[in-house]
Amino acid sequence: MDLILKNKWLSTAILSVLFLTVALFAYTGSFLVLAAPFGLFFAVLLGLNWKTAYWIFLFTIPFSIQISFAGDSMSLTLPDQPLMWCLLGLFIVMLARNPNMMPQWWWRDKIVFISALQFLWLIVAVVCSQMLFFSIKFLLVKTWLVVCFLMLPVFIFREKKDFILGFKLLLIPTLITVIIILIHHAMLGFRFEKVQRSLAFLGQSLYYNHVDYSSVTSMLFPLILVAYSLTKKRSWATRGGLLLIIAIFIAGIIFAQTRAAYIAVFFGIAVGIAIRMKLVNFIMPAIYACIILLFCYMVPNNKYMAFRPDYNKTYMHKEFTDHLIATFRGKDMSSMERVYRWIATVRMSTDYPWTGVGPRAFYFYYKPYAVSSFQTYVSRNKEQSTTHNYYLYMLAEQGYPAMLLYALLIPVLFAKAQKVYHRFKDKFWRAVTIGLAMTIAAGFINNFFSELIETHKVGALFYIPVALLIILDQKSKVMEKEDVGDVVIG
């Protein structure tokens, strides 16, 4: 602050921005104008202490909301997306000054290698895209997500206190949003069809939809469980507070009323147990084997046609219990709409096997490949949503190589988590490792029924745990080699 006050030019610039902000707000009445001073503050802070700026950025993610403009043809999330642009710009400057800034151990990691191949293939898919403009936009989003959540954490998360601070900065604002939504939903009687409406706050939705909301809460939930397990010697107030937070998150997940989130929580816990028992390497091969067997059964002689829904009896139910029952009977609209798009994706892949139709181009190409017998009332797809499965999302828009790379990434992540967990002797690091693996596992399930990794909130909760797992792998190796209690990795 003293530096700012002593710098006459900087002080003048700040006062000018404040004056213009007040004037523009008085003229337009738009609250978005008031964000300008905060943007200036963040830009100044980047130059003074960019790591502190990164912590502030993390805190803004759960609060960020999507703003549409240009006739709803474009949108951005505020305030975190402009902050990501700033961090991306900073990273480019840092990289230009020091091309070797990323440590060698980071580049040698298998996860980084797979992620690099994914990004390179994405570039190929964009170049070959049928909808180049939309694909370039996707590439830009992916770029700042990877930089902000996969690469920059290497310089931020170095000690125990950093991991604790990062957890708190994501937990506290997320907790506030969950409480707000629960209060809103309670006022609406916790009705299933009112979930989306309960997400509104000050005229804006805190999350894209209830699937985004349930994904975030179910992915953060395992870390809260791990945090509680580390407080056995803490005060009753600390443990009681965490128990209350756990209860609030359980309520949030339950009343979000999404089937994927329920499965995600239990799958995350199962992965945590499997890691402790050294059995996690069997989970993904078993899942893949089941999918392949199901595919081999359904495809020959078009056996899948026997499961086509009755159009007039397949609809969205108002009660969640009826929603679940309809799912098992094959009469739930959202489930059968997924099948409708999954079939279209597989059929479309025969014409676009290598690079797909291009990122963000699925909506414009899939309908001619769909089987009309699986149509539902929402097959018109006015919201222009995609495959509702991240594997098929990769297949449709980036081809088989992208799908296979993602299929490889998940078991490699679990295998690394198991190795790191059993390599550590420190209780804190073991707990953190298993918590990160459980978060990734919950994210895997949520994205098996959607495609949210490229969104800002779910993307943060997917890529940051991946980045931290890479850091902990190196930390555990150094600690084991040097036989020390802890070490700072950089």
C-alpha positions in Angstrom: 0.0 0.0 0.0 2.8 2.4 0.8 4.3 1.7 -2.6 1.0 2.8 -4.2 0.8 6.0 -2.2 4.4 7.0 -2.9 3.9 6.4 -6.7 2.3 9.6 -7.9 1.4 8.2 -11.4 -0.2 5.1 -9.9 -2.2 7.0 -7.3 -3.5 9.3 -10.1 -4.5 6.3 -12.2 -6.3 4.7 -9.3 -8.2 7.9 -8.4 -9.1 8.4 -12.1 -10.5 4.9 -12.4 -12.6 5.4 -9.2 -14.0 8.7 -10.6 -14.8 7.3 -14.0 -16.4 4.3 -12.3 -18.7 6.4 -10.2 -19.6 8.5 -13.2 -20.4 5.5 -15.4 -22.4 3.9 -12.7 -24.4 7.1 -12.3 -25.0 7.2 -16.0 -25.7 3.5 -16.7 -27.0 2.2 -13.4 -25.2 -1.1 -14.1 -23.6 -2.8 -11.1 -21.1 -4.4 -13.4 -19.4 -1.0 -13.7 -18.5 -1.2 -10.1 -16.2 -4.1 -10.8 -13.6 -1.8 -12.5 -11.9 -0.7 -9.2 -11.6 -4.4 -8.2 -10.1 -5.2 -11.5 -7.5 -2.4 -11.1 -6.7 -3.5 -7.6 -6.1 -7.1 -8.9 -3.9 -5.9 -11.7 -1.8 -3.8 -9.3 -1.6 -6.8 -6.9 -0.4 -9.0 -9.7 2.6 -6.8 -10.1 3.3 -6.5 -6.4 2.6 -10.0 -5.2 1.0 -12.3 -7.7 0.7 -15.2 -5.3 -1.5 -13.2 -3.0 -3.6 -12.3 -6.1 -3.9 -16.0 -6.9 -5.3 -16.7 -3.4 -7.9 -13.9 -4.0 -8.7 -15.5 -7.3 -9.4 -18.8 -5.7 -11.8 -17.2 -3.2 -13.8 -15.6 -6.0 -14.5 -18.9 -7.9 -17.5 -20.2 -5.9 -19.1 -16.7 -5.9 -18.6 -16.2 -9.7 -21.7 -16.0 -11.8 -22.3 -16.2 -15.6 -23.3 -12.9 -17.3 -24.7 -13.1 -20.9 -24.5 -10.2 -23.4 -24.6 -9.5 -27.1 -28.1 -11.0 -27.2 -27.1 -14.0 -25.2 -24.7 -15.0 -27.9 -21.7 -14.5 -25.6 -21.1 -14.8 -21.9 -18.5 -14.7 -19.2 -18.2 -15.5 -15.6 -17.6 -12.7 -13.1 -15.3 -12.0 -11.4 -13.2 -15.1 -11.9 -12.9 -15.2 -15.7 -11.3 -11.8 -16.1 -9.0 -12.7 -13.3 -8.0 -15.9 -15.2 -7.2 -13.7 -18.2 -4.9 -11.6 -16.0 -3.2 -14.8 -14.6 -2.8 -16.2 -18.1 -1.2 -12.9 -19.2 1.1 -13.0 -16.2 2.1 -16.6 -17.0 2.9 -15.7 -20.6 5.2 -12.9 -19.4 6.9 -15.1 -16.8 7.4 -17.8 -19.4 8.9 -15.3 -21.8 11.3 -14.2 -19.2 12.2 -17.7 -18.1 11.2 -20.5 -20.6 12.5 -23.1 -18.1 10.2 -21.9 -15.2 8.3 -25.1 -15.0 10.5 -27.6 -13.0 11.9 -30.7 -14.8 10.2 -33.1 -12.4 6.8 -31.6 -13.5 7.5 -32.2 -17.1 8.6 -35.8 -16.4 5.3 -36.7 -14.7 3.0 -39.2 -16.6 -0.1 -37.1 -15.8 1.6 -34.0 -17.3 2.6 -36.1 -20.4 -1.0 -37.3 -20.9 -2.4 -33.8 -20.3 0.1 -32.3 -22.8 -1.0 -34.9 -25.4 -4.7 -34.0 -24.7 -3.9 -30.3 -25.3 -1.9 -31.0 -28.4 -4.7 -33.2 -29.8 -7.2 -30.5 -28.9 -5.3 -28.1 -31.1 -5.4 -30.6 -34.0 -9.2 -31.0 -33.5 -9.6 -27.2 -33.5 -7.6 -26.9 -36.8 -9.8 -29.6 -38.3 -13.1 -28.3 -36.8 -16.3 -28.0 -38.8 -17.1 -24.9 -36.7 -13.8 -23.1 -36.3 -15.0 -20.0 -34.4 -16.7 -22.0 -31.6 -13.7 -24.4 -31.4 -11.2 -21.5 -31.0 -13.3 -20.2 -28.1 -13.2 -23.6 -26.5 -9.4 -23.7 -27.0 -9.0 -20.4 -25.3 -11.1 -21.5 -22.3 -9.2 -24.7 -22.0 -5.9 -22.8 -22.1 -6.6 -20.5 -19.2 -8.1 -23.3 -17.2 -5.0 -25.5 -17.7 -2.7 -22.6 -16.9 -4.6 -21.3 -13.8 -5.5 -24.7 -12.3 -2.9 -27.2 -13.5 0.3 -25.2 -14.0 0.3 -22.2 -11.6 -0.4 -24.3 -8.5 3.1 -25.6 -8.8 4.4 -22.2 -7.5 1.6 -21.7 -5.0 1.1 -25.0 -3.1 4.5 -25.6 -1.4 3.8 -26.2 2.3 1.1 -27.6 4.6 -0.2 -24.1 5.3 -0.7 -23.5 1.5 -2.8 -26.6 1.2 -4.9 -25.6 4.3 -5.3 -22.1 3.0 -6.4 -23.2 -0.5 -9.0 -25.5 1.0 -10.4 -22.8 3.2 -10.6 -20.3 0.3 -12.7 -22.7 -1.7 -14.7 -24.1 1.2 -15.9 -20.9 2.8 -17.5 -19.2 -0.3 -18.9 -22.5 -1.5 -20.5 -23.1 2.0 -22.1 -19.6 1.8 -23.6 -20.4 -1.6 -24.9 -23.8 -0.3 -26.6 -22.1 2.7 -28.2 -19.4 0.4 -29.5 -22.1 -1.9 -30.8 -24.3 0.9 -32.7 -21.3 2.4 -34.2 -20.4 -1.0 -35.1 -24.1 -1.6 -36.7 -24.4 1.8 -38.9 -21.4 1.0 -40.0 -23.2 -2.1 -40.8 -26.4 -0.1 -37.7 -28.3 -1.3 -39.7 -29.3 -4.4 -37.9 -31.2 -7.1 -39.0 -28.9 -9.9 -38.0 -25.8 -8.0 -34.3 -26.8 -7.6 -33.2 -24.6 -10.5 -35.1 -21.6 -9.2 -33.5 -22.0 -5.8 -30.1 -21.2 -7.3 -31.0 -17.6 -8.0 -29.4 -14.8 -5.9 -29.8 -11.1 -6.6 -31.3 -11.8 -10.0 -28.4 -14.1 -11.1 -27.9 -17.9 -10.8 -25.1 -18.9 -8.5 -24.5 -22.0 -10.7 -25.3 -22.9 -14.3 -27.9 -25.4 -13.2 -28.5 -27.9 -10.4 -26.1 -30.4 -12.1 -23.3 -27.9 -11.8 -24.3 -27.2 -8.2 -24.5 -30.8 -7.2 -21.2 -31.6 -8.9 -19.3 -28.9 -7.0 -20.8 -29.9 -3.6 -20.2 -33.6 -4.2 -16.6 -33.0 -5.3 -15.7 -30.7 -2.4 -17.5 -33.0 0.2 -14.6 -35.6 0.4 -12.1 -32.9 1.3 -14.4 -31.8 4.2 -14.5 -35.4 5.4 -10.7 -35.6 5.3 -10.4 -32.2 7.1 -12.6 -33.6 9.9 -10.4 -36.7 10.2 -7.4 -34.4 10.8 -9.0 -32.6 13.8 -9.0 -35.4 16.3 -6.8 -33.4 18.7 -8.4 -30.1 18.0 -11.0 -28.3 20.1 -14.6 -29.4 20.3 -15.6 -26.1 18.6 -13.4 -26.9 15.6 -14.7 -30.5 15.3 -18.3 -29.4 15.9 -18.0 -26.7 13.3 -16.8 -29.2 10.7 -19.6 -31.6 11.6 -22.0 -28.8 11.0 -20.4 -28.0 7.6 -20.6 -31.7 6.7 -24.3 -31.8 7.6 -24.9 -28.7 5.5 -23.1 -30.2 2.5 -25.1 -33.5 2.9 -28.3 -31.5 2.9 -27.1 -29.5 -0.2 -26.3 -32.7 -2.1 -29.5 -34.4 -1.1 -31.8 -31.5 -2.0 -29.9 -30.8 -5.2 -31.6 -34.1 -6.2 -29.3 -35.3 -8.9 -28.6 -39.0 -9.2 -25.0 -38.5 -10.4 -24.0 -36.6 -7.3 -25.3 -39.3 -5.0 -23.3 -41.9 -6.9 -20.3 -39.6 -7.0 -20.2 -39.3 -3.2 -20.3 -43.1 -2.7 -17.8 -43.8 -5.5 -15.4 -41.2 -4.0 -15.5 -43.0 -0.7 -15.1 -46.4 -2.4 -12.0 -45.1 -4.2 -10.6 -43.8 -0.9 -11.1 -47.2 0.7 -9.6 -49.0 -2.3 -6.5 -46.8 -2.1 -5.9 -47.7 1.5 -6.3 -51.4 0.6 -4.1 -51.1 -2.5 -7.0 -52.2 -4.7 -7.7 -49.0 -6.7 -5.9 -50.2 -9.8 -8.7 -52.7 -10.4 -11.6 -50.2 -10.3 -11.3 -48.5 -13.7 -10.3 -51.6 -15.7 -13.4 -53.3 -14.2 -15.6 -50.3 -15.2 -14.2 -50.3 -18.7 -14.7 -54.0 -19.0 -18.3 -53.7 -18.0 -18.9 -50.9 -20.6 -17.2 -52.9 -23.4 -19.3 -56.0 -22.5 -22.5 -53.9 -22.5 -21.5 -52.4 -25.8 -20.8 -55.8 -27.3 -24.2 -57.0 -26.2 -26.3 -54.1 -27.3 -24.8 -53.4 -30.8 -25.1 -56.7 -32.6 -28.5 -57.0 -34.4 -29.5 -53.7 -32.9 -30.5 -55.2 -29.6 -30.4 -51.7 -28.0 -33.7 -51.0 -29.9 -35.5 -53.2 -27.5 -34.9 -50.5 -24.8 -36.4 -47.6 -26.8 -38.8 -45.5 -24.7 -42.5 -44.9 -25.2 -42.5 -41.2 -26.3 -45.9 -40.5 -24.7 -44.9 -42.0 -21.3 -41.4 -40.6 -21.0 -41.4 -37.3 -19.3 -39.9 -35.2 -16.5 -41.5 -36.0 -13.1 -42.3 -33.4 -10.4 -41.3 -35.6 -7.5 -37.7 -36.9 -7.1 -38.9 -40.3 -6.0 -41.0 -40.7 -9.1 -37.9 -39.5 -11.1 -35.8 -42.3 -9.6 -38.5 -45.0 -10.2 -38.9 -43.8 -13.8 -35.1 -44.1 -14.3 -35.1 -47.8 -13.5 -38.2 -48.4 -15.7 -36.7 -46.6 -18.6 -39.4 -43.9 -18.5 -37.4 -40.9 -17.3 -37.0 -38.2 -19.9 -33.5 -37.0 -18.9 -32.1 -40.5 -18.9 -33.6 -41.5 -22.2 -32.5 -38.2 -23.7 -28.9 -39.1 -22.7 -29.3 -42.5 -24.5 -30.7 -40.7 -27.5 -27.5 -38.5 -27.7 -25.1 -41.3 -26.9 -26.4 -43.4 -29.8 -26.1 -40.3 -32.1 -22.5 -39.8 -30.9 -21.4 -43.4 -31.6 -23.1 -43.3 -35.0 -21.5 -39.9 -35.8 -18.1 -41.2 -34.9 -18.0 -43.4 -37.9 -17.9 -40.3 -40.1 -15.6 -38.3 -37.8 -13.4 -40.8 -36.1 -10.1 -39.0 -35.7 -10.8 -35.3 -34.8 -14.6 -35.3 -34.3 -16.7 -32.5 -35.6 -14.7 -30.0 -33.5 -15.0 -28.5 -30.0 -18.4 -26.9 -29.4 -19.7 -28.3 -32.7 -21.7 -31.3 -31.5 -25.1 -29.6 -31.4 -24.9 -28.6 -35.0 -24.1 -32.1 -36.3 -25.6 -34.8 -34.1 -29.3 -34.8 -35.0 -29.0 -36.5 -38.4 -27.2 -39.4 -36.7 -29.9 -39.8 -33.9 -32.3 -42.7 -33.9 -35.8 -41.2 -33.9 -37.2 -44.1 -31.8 -35.3 -42.7 -28.8 -36.6 -39.2 -29.1 -38.1 -37.4 -26.0 -39.9 -34.2 -25.4 -36.6 -32.3 -25.0 -34.9 -33.7 -28.1 -35.3 -30.3 -29.8 -32.4 -29.3 -27.4 -33.1 -25.6 -27.2 -30.4 -25.0 -24.7 -27.9 -26.6 -27.1 -26.4 -29.0 -24.6 -24.1 -31.8 -25.6 -23.6 -35.5 -25.0 -24.0 -35.7 -21.2 -21.0 -38.0 -21.0 -17.4 -36.7 -21.0 -16.0 -39.8 -22.8 -18.5 -39.4 -25.7 -18.1 -35.7 -25.6 -14.4 -36.2 -26.4 -15.3 -38.7 -29.1 -17.9 -36.5 -30.7 -15.9 -33.3 -30.8 -12.2 -34.4 -30.7 -12.3 -38.0 -32.0 -11.1 -41.4 -30.6 -7.6 -40.2 -29.6 -9.1 -37.6 -27.2 -11.5 -40.1 -25.8 -8.8 -42.7 -25.2 -6.4 -40.2 -23.6 -9.1 -39.2 -21.1 -9.9 -42.9 -20.5 -6.1 -43.4 -19.8 -5.9 -40.3 -17.6 -8.4 -41.4 -14.9 -6.8 -44.8 -14.0 -3.3 -43.2 -14.1 -4.6 -40.6 -11.6 -5.9 -43.2 -9.2 -2.7 -45.3 -9.5 -0.6 -42.3 -8.7 -2.7 -41.4 -5.7 -2.3 -45.0 -4.4 1.5 -44.8 -4.8 1.8 -41.4 -3.2 -0.5 -42.3 -0.3 1.5 -45.4 0.7 4.8 -43.6 0.1 4.0 -40.9 2.6 4.5 -41.5 6.3 3.1 -38.2 7.4 -0.5 -38.4 8.4 -1.4 -35.0 7.0 0.0 -35.7 3.6 -1.6 -39.2 3.5 -5.0 -37.7 4.3 -4.6 -34.9 1.7 -3.6 -37.4 -1.0 -6.7 -39.6 -0.3 -8.9 -36.6 -0.2 -7.7 -35.4 -3.6 -8.2 -38.8 -5.1 -11.8 -38.9 -3.7 -12.5 -35.5 -5.2 -11.2 -36.6 -8.6 -13.3 -39.8 -8.3 -16.4 -37.8 -7.6 -15.6 -35.6 -10.6 -15.2 -38.7 -12.7 -18.7 -39.8 -11.9 -20.3 -36.4 -12.3 -18.7 -36.1 -15.7 -19.7 -39.6 -16.7 -23.2 -38.1 -16.9 -22.3 -34.6 -18.0 -19.3 -32.6 -19.4 -18.4 -29.9 -16.9 -14.6 -30.1 -16.8 -14.3 -27.0 -19.0 -16.6 -24.9 -16.7 -14.9 -22.6 -14.1 -16.1 -24.2 -10.9 -16.0 -27.9 -11.7 -12.8 -27.3 -13.8 -11.1 -25.8 -10.7 -12.2 -28.8 -8.6 -10.9 -31.2 -11.2 -7.6 -29.7 -12.3 -6.4 -28.3 -9.0 -6.5 -31.8 -7.3 -4.7 -33.2 -10.3 -2.0 -30.5 -10.0 -1.7 -31.1 -6.2 -1.4 -34.8 -6.8 1.6 -34.1 -9.1 3.2 -31.9 -6.5 2.6 -34.5 -3.7 4.1 -37.2 -5.9 7.4 -35.3 -6.1 7.2 -34.2 -2.5 6.8 -37.9 -1.4 9.7 -39.0 -3.5 12.1 -36.4 -2.1 10.9 -37.0 1.5 11.4 -40.8 1.1 14.9 -40.3 -0.5 16.1 -37.8 2.0 14.2 -39.4 4.9 12.9 -36.1 6.2 9.6 -35.1 7.8 8.7 -32.5 5.2 10.2 -30.6 2.3 9.3 -27.6 0.2 8.9 -28.5 -3.5 9.5 -25.8 -6.1 
